[in-house]
Amino acid sequence: MSFDKLLLALVFIPLGTALVAVMLPPARRRWAVLLGSLAWPCFLVPLSIAVAREQTLTLVFGGWSPPLGIGWRLDALALVVLWVHALVGIAALPGAWQRFKPEETESGPFWSLWLILATGVNLATLAADLFNLYVALELTTLAAVALIATDDGIAALSAAMRYLLLAVLGSLMYVLGVGLVYAQTGSLAMHQPGLVELNNVALVLMLTGLMVKAAIFPLHVWLPHAYSNAPGPVAAIMSAVVGKVALVALWRIWFETAVDPPTLLTNLLGLIGAGAIVYGALAAYLQPRLKMVIAYSSISQFGFLLLLLPLACQQAFQGAGFHLLAHGLAKAAMFLAAANIVTVLGSDSIRHLPGLDKRMPLEAFTLALAGVTLIGLPPSGGFTGKWMLLSAAWETGGWFWLVLIVLSGLMSAAYVFRILALTCFHPARRAVHHLHPKPPAITSLAALMLALLAVVIGLYPHPVLDLLGSGVLMDGGVRLQSGVPGAGP
């Protein structure tokens, strides 16, 4: 099978399966979704080998090259996002399988929406022009909103509506920027030097719209309620990839399309990332619910990914890309473990956590192991990503960013150790009766495997780092340097 067909399979297998699932009876619907969800990740293996060899794979539809035609592009960064999506999607399936049974009425739309979300994420990752990126992000957003609303209760519906309204605002700002670009240049193609030159108004509009969709502080207000009220498998996939595809799109526009953005804007975005790191960690520490702790932690961790903009060197790109991978795996593991805890205890209030290590040892271990990655303790993947960012800050003379990254580890440790202290060392630890039945062991093992994988990639980081090193965002626009002094704020 040619690489063009493999790229097409990444999008059209989940899309086709979603359409087929609508027409199937409920008892067979989940099996079709299972086959569709397991099929497209199989194509990532040959595509990974090809990207490692050729660095970039492209697909042009109808023989019309951009800017006239539609093109897709797979590089190292896109490959990392797709692998996170595949691994988390497979790990979340057992929980979704248990949560949405055929006899339940809400299970009908869930499975098709699950695959439509996968289609949107994959399409946004591969999109090579600004407008098709917009279409893919809209498809992802609408599917995510509907999936949040599949949970019972007014809280989930309210969270979904808040997400929808803010996402529409972000979409409006992004598409206005796209319109300005097209009016000025007559082209919307990315990845091609000189085809698109952004003016500052269009750049700010597009970046702001993407920051809303990625829930970057202070435009994050939809994220905590959406993540904490969504079904566990949905929260896992959203925290792992849905916000990150918008953030990766922001990276691409900044480094591959923008030409010499103002230094003031660069430092401002870096300071916004710093604010996200501090605010998210403090808010996570103060939350009374486990899922809210995990949700606010995502806001803090997203701030690290924004530090790539002011650091702007190869090591920073490798570190940010690796952190994206490690964070996606660890955060999805925590949400899946939290979903099991809610199933058994009936609540995710941290007041119910004392003694969890005795009652649900796999979930407690998963939270601890994923927390190691979020803190950035060696030998986890979180340590590797933060170490690369630290090295980039040292080499570029960004002393403010260096101190911030060091302190962020301590702030992350505060909310992680708070949860672990309640879970394992609280004086009130005792067996609690009247628990709900435990979910199948495979749901606990799936979450644990993601947390373990987030640590294992830190033990063997070189394949991913080498891949990211060969695929640095240098095709146009702002070039990533090997190390230029003076990158501080």
C-alpha positions as CSV (number, residue, x, y, z in Angstrom):
1,M,0.0,0.0,0.0
2,S,1.4,3.4,-1.0
3,F,2.0,6.1,1.6
4,D,-0.8,8.2,0.0
5,K,-3.3,5.5,0.8
6,L,-2.0,5.2,4.3
7,L,-2.5,8.9,4.9
8,L,-6.0,8.7,3.5
9,A,-6.7,5.7,5.8
10,L,-5.9,7.9,8.9
11,V,-8.9,10.1,8.1
12,F,-11.4,8.0,6.1
13,I,-11.3,4.8,8.1
14,P,-12.7,6.5,11.3
15,L,-15.0,8.7,9.2
16,G,-16.4,5.7,7.2
17,T,-16.8,3.6,10.4
18,A,-18.7,6.5,12.0
19,L,-21.2,6.5,9.1
20,V,-21.5,2.7,9.1
21,A,-22.1,2.7,12.9
22,V,-25.1,4.9,12.6
23,M,-26.9,2.3,10.5
24,L,-26.0,-0.7,12.6
25,P,-28.1,-2.0,15.5
26,P,-26.9,-1.1,18.9
27,A,-25.5,-4.6,19.7
28,R,-23.2,-4.5,16.7
29,R,-22.3,-0.8,16.8
30,R,-19.6,-1.1,19.4
31,W,-17.9,-3.9,17.4
32,A,-17.7,-1.8,14.3
33,V,-16.3,1.1,16.4
34,L,-13.7,-1.3,17.9
35,L,-12.5,-2.4,14.4
36,G,-12.5,1.2,13.1
37,S,-10.6,2.4,16.2
38,L,-8.0,-0.3,16.0
39,A,-7.5,-0.2,12.2
40,W,-6.1,3.3,11.6
41,P,-3.4,3.1,14.3
42,C,-1.9,0.1,12.5
43,F,-0.9,2.4,9.6
44,L,1.2,4.6,11.9
45,V,4.0,2.0,12.0
46,P,4.9,2.1,8.3
47,L,4.3,5.8,8.3
48,S,6.7,6.3,11.2
49,I,9.4,4.4,9.3
50,A,8.8,6.5,6.3
51,V,8.9,9.8,8.2
52,A,12.1,8.7,10.0
53,R,13.6,8.1,6.5
54,E,12.2,11.0,4.5
55,Q,11.3,13.5,7.3
56,T,8.1,14.6,5.5
57,L,5.3,12.9,3.6
58,T,2.9,14.9,1.5
59,L,-0.4,14.2,-0.2
60,V,-1.9,16.4,-2.9
61,F,-5.5,15.9,-4.0
62,G,-6.4,15.9,-7.7
63,G,-3.0,16.7,-8.8
64,W,-3.4,20.4,-7.9
65,S,-0.6,21.5,-5.7
66,P,-1.1,24.2,-3.0
67,P,-2.1,27.0,-3.0
68,L,-4.7,26.0,-5.7
69,G,-5.3,22.5,-4.4
70,I,-5.7,20.8,-1.0
71,G,-2.7,19.1,0.5
72,W,-1.9,17.0,3.6
73,R,1.5,16.8,5.3
74,L,2.9,14.4,7.8
75,D,6.1,15.3,9.7
76,A,7.6,14.3,13.0
77,L,5.5,16.6,15.1
78,A,2.3,15.4,13.5
79,L,3.4,11.8,13.9
80,V,3.9,12.4,17.7
81,V,0.3,13.8,18.0
82,L,-1.1,10.9,16.0
83,W,0.7,8.3,18.2
84,V,-0.6,10.0,21.4
85,H,-4.1,10.0,19.8
86,A,-3.8,6.3,18.9
87,L,-2.5,5.1,22.2
88,V,-4.9,7.1,24.4
89,G,-7.8,6.2,22.1
90,I,-7.1,2.5,22.4
91,A,-6.6,2.7,26.2
92,A,-9.9,4.6,26.6
93,L,-11.9,2.1,24.7
94,P,-12.4,-0.4,27.6
95,G,-13.8,2.4,29.8
96,A,-16.1,3.6,27.0
97,W,-17.2,0.1,26.3
98,Q,-18.2,-0.3,29.9
99,R,-19.7,3.1,30.3
100,F,-21.8,3.1,27.1
101,K,-23.6,-0.2,26.8
102,P,-25.9,-1.1,23.9
103,E,-29.0,-1.1,26.0
104,E,-28.4,2.5,27.2
105,T,-30.1,5.1,25.0
106,E,-27.1,7.5,25.1
107,S,-24.8,4.9,23.7
108,G,-26.3,5.4,20.2
109,P,-24.8,8.7,19.2
110,F,-21.7,8.2,21.4
111,W,-19.8,5.7,19.2
112,S,-20.3,7.7,16.0
113,L,-19.3,10.9,17.8
114,W,-16.2,9.1,19.1
115,L,-15.1,8.3,15.6
116,I,-16.0,11.7,14.2
117,L,-13.7,13.2,16.9
118,A,-10.9,10.9,15.8
119,T,-11.5,12.0,12.2
120,G,-11.3,15.7,13.2
121,V,-8.1,15.3,15.2
122,N,-6.3,13.3,12.5
123,L,-7.4,15.8,9.8
124,A,-6.3,18.8,11.9
125,T,-2.9,17.1,12.4
126,L,-2.4,16.6,8.7
127,A,-3.9,19.8,7.3
128,A,-1.5,21.8,5.3
129,D,-3.5,25.0,4.7
130,L,-5.2,27.5,7.0
131,F,-8.8,26.9,5.8
132,N,-8.8,23.1,6.0
133,L,-7.2,23.4,9.4
134,Y,-10.2,25.5,10.4
135,V,-12.7,22.9,9.0
136,A,-10.9,20.1,10.9
137,L,-10.8,22.1,14.2
138,E,-14.5,22.8,13.9
139,L,-15.3,19.1,13.3
140,T,-13.2,18.3,16.4
141,T,-14.9,20.9,18.5
142,L,-18.4,20.0,17.6
143,A,-17.8,16.3,18.2
144,A,-16.1,17.1,21.6
145,V,-19.0,19.3,22.7
146,A,-21.5,16.5,21.9
147,L,-19.4,13.9,23.6
148,I,-19.3,16.0,26.8
149,A,-23.0,16.3,26.7
150,T,-23.5,12.5,26.6
151,D,-22.8,12.4,30.3
152,D,-25.8,12.5,32.6
153,G,-26.8,15.7,34.5
154,I,-27.1,19.4,34.0
155,A,-23.5,20.0,34.9
156,A,-22.2,18.2,31.7
157,L,-24.7,20.0,29.5
158,S,-23.7,23.4,31.0
159,A,-20.0,22.6,30.5
160,A,-20.7,21.6,26.9
161,M,-22.6,24.8,26.2
162,R,-19.8,26.9,27.7
163,Y,-17.3,25.1,25.6
164,L,-19.4,25.5,22.5
165,L,-20.0,29.3,23.0
166,L,-16.3,30.1,23.6
167,A,-15.2,27.8,20.8
168,V,-17.4,29.6,18.4
169,L,-15.9,32.9,19.5
170,G,-12.4,31.4,19.0
171,S,-13.5,30.1,15.5
172,L,-14.7,33.6,14.6
173,M,-11.4,35.2,15.5
174,Y,-9.4,32.6,13.7
175,V,-11.5,32.7,10.5
176,L,-11.3,36.5,10.5
177,G,-7.5,36.2,10.5
178,V,-7.7,33.7,7.7
179,G,-9.8,36.0,5.7
180,L,-7.3,38.8,6.1
181,V,-4.5,36.5,5.0
182,Y,-6.3,35.5,1.9
183,A,-7.3,39.1,1.0
184,Q,-3.7,40.1,1.4
185,T,-1.9,37.2,-0.3
186,G,-4.4,35.1,-2.2
187,S,-3.0,32.0,-0.6
188,L,-3.7,30.0,2.5
189,A,-1.0,27.3,2.2
190,M,1.3,26.6,5.1
191,H,4.8,25.0,5.0
192,Q,5.8,26.9,1.9
193,P,8.2,29.8,2.3
194,G,7.0,33.1,0.9
195,L,3.5,31.9,-0.1
196,V,1.8,33.4,3.0
197,E,3.0,36.5,4.8
198,L,1.0,37.4,7.9
199,N,0.4,40.9,9.0
200,N,0.3,41.5,12.7
201,V,-3.5,41.9,12.9
202,A,-4.2,38.6,11.1
203,L,-1.5,36.9,13.3
204,V,-3.0,38.1,16.5
205,L,-6.5,37.2,15.5
206,M,-5.5,33.6,14.5
207,L,-3.3,33.1,17.6
208,T,-6.1,34.3,19.9
209,G,-8.7,32.0,18.3
210,L,-6.4,29.0,18.6
211,M,-5.5,29.9,22.2
212,V,-9.3,29.8,23.0
213,K,-9.5,26.3,21.5
214,A,-6.4,25.1,23.2
215,A,-7.6,26.6,26.6
216,I,-4.4,28.7,27.1
217,F,-4.6,30.9,30.2
218,P,-6.4,33.3,30.5
219,L,-8.7,32.0,27.8
220,H,-9.1,28.7,29.6
221,V,-12.4,29.1,31.3
222,W,-14.2,26.3,29.5
223,L,-11.6,23.7,30.2
224,P,-12.0,22.8,33.9
225,H,-15.7,22.2,33.7
226,A,-15.5,20.4,30.4
227,Y,-12.8,18.0,31.5
228,S,-14.3,17.4,35.0
229,N,-17.9,16.8,33.8
230,A,-17.2,14.8,30.7
231,P,-17.3,10.9,30.8
232,G,-13.9,9.5,31.8
233,P,-12.9,8.2,28.3
234,V,-13.9,11.6,26.7
235,A,-11.9,13.6,29.3
236,A,-8.9,11.3,28.6
237,I,-8.9,11.9,24.8
238,M,-9.7,15.6,25.2
239,S,-6.8,16.2,27.6
240,A,-4.4,14.2,25.5
241,V,-5.0,15.6,22.0
242,V,-8.1,17.8,21.5
243,G,-6.5,20.9,23.0
244,K,-3.1,20.0,21.7
245,V,-4.0,20.0,18.0
246,A,-5.0,23.7,18.3
247,L,-1.7,24.4,20.1
248,V,0.3,22.5,17.5
249,A,-1.5,24.6,14.8
250,L,-0.4,27.7,16.7
251,W,3.2,26.5,16.6
252,R,3.0,25.9,12.9
253,I,1.5,29.3,12.1
254,W,4.1,31.0,14.3
255,F,7.2,29.1,13.0
256,E,6.2,28.1,9.5
257,T,4.0,30.9,8.3
258,A,4.6,34.1,10.2
259,V,7.4,36.3,9.1
260,D,9.4,38.2,11.8
261,P,6.6,38.6,14.4
262,P,7.2,41.4,16.9
263,T,9.5,40.8,19.8
264,L,6.9,42.3,22.1
265,L,4.4,39.7,21.0
266,T,6.9,36.9,21.4
267,N,7.7,37.9,25.0
268,L,4.0,38.5,25.7
269,L,3.1,34.9,24.7
270,G,6.0,33.6,26.8
271,L,4.7,35.5,29.8
272,I,1.2,34.2,29.2
273,G,2.7,30.7,29.3
274,A,4.4,31.6,32.5
275,G,1.1,32.8,34.0
276,A,-0.6,29.6,32.9
277,I,2.1,27.5,34.7
278,V,1.7,29.4,37.9
279,Y,-2.1,29.9,37.9
280,G,-2.8,26.3,36.8
281,A,-0.6,24.8,39.6
282,L,-2.1,27.0,42.3
283,A,-5.6,26.4,41.2
284,A,-5.0,22.6,41.0
285,Y,-3.7,22.7,44.6
286,L,-6.9,24.4,45.9
287,Q,-9.5,22.2,44.2
288,P,-11.8,20.0,46.3
289,R,-12.4,17.4,43.5
290,L,-9.9,15.0,42.0
291,K,-11.0,15.6,38.4
292,M,-10.8,19.4,38.9
293,V,-7.2,19.0,40.2
294,I,-6.3,17.1,37.0
295,A,-8.1,19.6,34.8
296,Y,-6.4,22.6,36.3
297,S,-3.1,20.8,36.0
298,S,-3.6,20.7,32.3
299,I,-3.7,24.5,32.2
300,S,-0.4,24.6,34.0
301,Q,1.2,21.9,31.7
302,F,0.0,23.7,28.6
303,G,2.0,26.7,29.7
304,F,5.2,24.7,29.1
305,L,4.2,24.1,25.5
306,L,3.8,27.9,25.0
307,L,7.4,28.5,26.1
308,L,8.6,27.2,22.8
309,L,7.7,30.5,21.2
310,P,10.2,32.7,23.2
311,L,12.9,30.0,23.4
312,A,12.7,29.2,19.7
313,C,15.6,26.8,19.3
314,Q,15.9,23.1,18.3
315,Q,16.3,21.8,21.8
316,A,13.2,23.7,22.9
317,F,11.2,22.2,20.0
318,Q,12.4,18.7,20.9
319,G,11.6,19.3,24.6
320,A,8.1,20.8,23.8
321,G,7.3,17.9,21.5
322,F,8.5,15.3,24.0
323,H,6.5,17.0,26.8
324,L,3.4,17.0,24.6
325,L,3.9,13.2,24.3
326,A,4.6,12.5,28.0
327,H,1.8,14.9,29.2
328,G,-0.8,13.3,26.9
329,L,-0.1,9.8,28.1
330,A,0.1,10.8,31.8
331,K,-3.0,13.0,31.9
332,A,-5.1,10.5,30.0
333,A,-4.0,7.8,32.5
334,M,-5.1,10.1,35.4
335,F,-8.5,10.8,33.9
336,L,-9.1,7.1,33.2
337,A,-8.1,6.2,36.8
338,A,-10.3,9.0,38.1
339,A,-13.3,7.7,36.1
340,N,-12.9,4.3,37.8
341,I,-12.7,6.0,41.2
342,V,-15.9,7.8,40.5
343,T,-17.5,4.5,39.4
344,V,-16.6,2.8,42.7
345,L,-16.9,5.7,45.2
346,G,-19.7,7.6,43.5
347,S,-17.8,10.8,43.9
348,D,-14.4,12.3,43.1
349,S,-14.3,14.5,46.2
350,I,-10.8,14.4,47.7
351,R,-12.5,13.8,51.1
352,H,-13.1,10.3,49.9
353,L,-9.5,9.5,48.9
354,P,-8.1,8.4,52.3
355,G,-7.5,4.7,52.1
356,L,-7.8,4.5,48.3
357,D,-4.5,2.7,48.1
358,K,-6.1,-0.2,50.0
359,R,-9.4,-0.1,48.2
360,M,-8.2,0.5,44.6
361,P,-4.5,0.0,44.5
362,L,-4.1,0.0,40.7
363,E,-5.8,3.4,40.5
364,A,-3.7,4.8,43.4
365,F,-0.5,3.5,41.7
366,T,-1.6,5.0,38.3
367,L,-2.2,8.4,39.9
368,A,1.2,8.3,41.6
369,L,3.1,7.1,38.4
370,A,1.4,9.7,36.2
371,G,2.1,12.3,38.9
372,V,5.8,11.5,38.6
373,T,5.6,12.5,34.9
374,L,3.7,15.7,35.6
375,I,6.3,16.8,38.2
376,G,9.1,15.9,35.9
377,L,11.0,13.5,38.1
378,P,13.6,11.3,36.5
379,P,13.4,8.9,34.7
380,S,10.0,9.9,33.4
381,G,9.1,11.4,30.1
382,G,8.2,14.6,31.9
383,F,11.7,14.9,33.1
384,T,13.1,14.5,29.6
385,G,10.8,17.2,28.2
386,K,11.5,19.7,31.0
387,W,15.3,19.0,30.9
388,M,15.3,19.8,27.1
389,L,13.4,23.0,27.8
390,L,15.9,23.8,30.7
391,S,18.8,23.2,28.4
392,A,17.3,25.5,25.7
393,A,16.7,28.2,28.3
394,W,20.3,27.9,29.4
395,E,21.8,28.0,25.9
396,T,19.7,30.9,24.8
397,G,20.2,33.0,27.9
398,G,16.6,32.9,28.9
399,W,17.2,33.0,32.7
400,F,13.7,33.9,33.5
401,W,12.3,30.8,31.7
402,L,15.0,28.7,33.3
403,V,14.0,29.7,36.9
404,L,10.3,29.3,35.9
405,I,10.7,25.8,34.7
406,V,12.6,24.8,37.9
407,L,10.0,26.3,40.2
408,S,7.2,24.8,38.1
409,G,8.4,21.3,39.2
410,L,7.9,22.3,42.8
411,M,4.5,23.7,42.2
412,S,3.5,20.5,40.3
413,A,4.8,18.5,43.2
414,A,2.6,20.4,45.6
415,Y,-0.8,19.3,44.1
416,V,0.4,15.8,43.2
417,F,1.8,15.1,46.7
418,R,-1.4,16.6,48.2
419,I,-3.4,13.9,46.4
420,L,-0.9,11.1,47.3
421,A,-0.8,12.2,50.9
422,L,-4.6,12.0,51.2
423,T,-4.6,8.6,49.3
424,C,-1.8,6.8,51.2
425,F,-0.9,8.6,54.4
426,H,-4.0,10.3,55.8
427,P,-4.7,9.3,59.4
428,A,-8.3,8.5,58.5
429,R,-7.3,5.6,56.2
430,R,-9.8,2.8,56.8
431,A,-11.9,0.4,54.8
432,V,-15.1,2.0,53.5
433,H,-18.2,-0.2,53.0
434,H,-21.1,0.2,50.7
435,L,-18.9,0.7,47.6
436,H,-20.2,0.2,44.1
437,P,-18.9,-2.8,42.1
438,K,-15.5,-2.3,40.6
439,P,-15.2,-1.9,36.9
440,P,-13.5,-4.7,34.9
441,A,-9.8,-5.0,35.6
442,I,-9.0,-4.1,32.0
443,T,-10.1,-0.5,32.5
444,S,-7.6,-0.2,35.5
445,L,-4.8,-1.9,33.5
446,A,-5.4,0.4,30.5
447,A,-4.9,3.5,32.6
448,L,-1.8,1.9,34.3
449,M,-0.3,1.0,31.0
450,L,-0.5,4.7,29.8
451,A,1.1,5.9,33.1
452,L,3.9,3.2,32.7
453,L,4.5,4.2,29.1
454,A,4.9,7.9,30.1
455,V,7.8,6.7,32.3
456,V,9.3,4.2,29.8
457,I,9.6,6.8,27.1
458,G,11.8,8.7,29.6
459,L,14.1,5.7,29.9
460,Y,14.5,5.4,26.1
461,P,13.9,9.0,24.7
462,H,16.4,9.0,21.8
463,P,14.1,7.6,19.1
464,V,11.5,10.3,19.7
465,L,14.0,13.0,20.2
466,D,15.9,12.1,17.1
467,L,12.7,12.0,15.1
468,L,11.8,15.5,16.4
469,G,15.3,16.7,15.8
470,S,15.1,15.8,12.1
471,G,11.7,17.4,11.8
472,V,12.3,20.8,13.3
473,L,9.8,23.5,12.2
474,M,12.1,25.3,9.7
475,D,10.2,25.3,6.4
476,G,9.5,29.0,6.5
477,G,8.6,31.9,8.7
478,V,10.5,32.1,12.0
479,R,13.4,29.7,12.0
480,L,14.3,27.7,15.1
481,Q,17.9,28.4,15.9
482,S,20.5,26.1,17.5
483,G,21.0,28.6,20.3
484,V,20.9,32.4,20.2
485,P,21.6,34.4,23.3
486,G,19.1,37.0,24.4
487,A,15.9,34.9,24.3
488,G,14.9,36.1,27.7
489,P,11.8,38.3,28.3
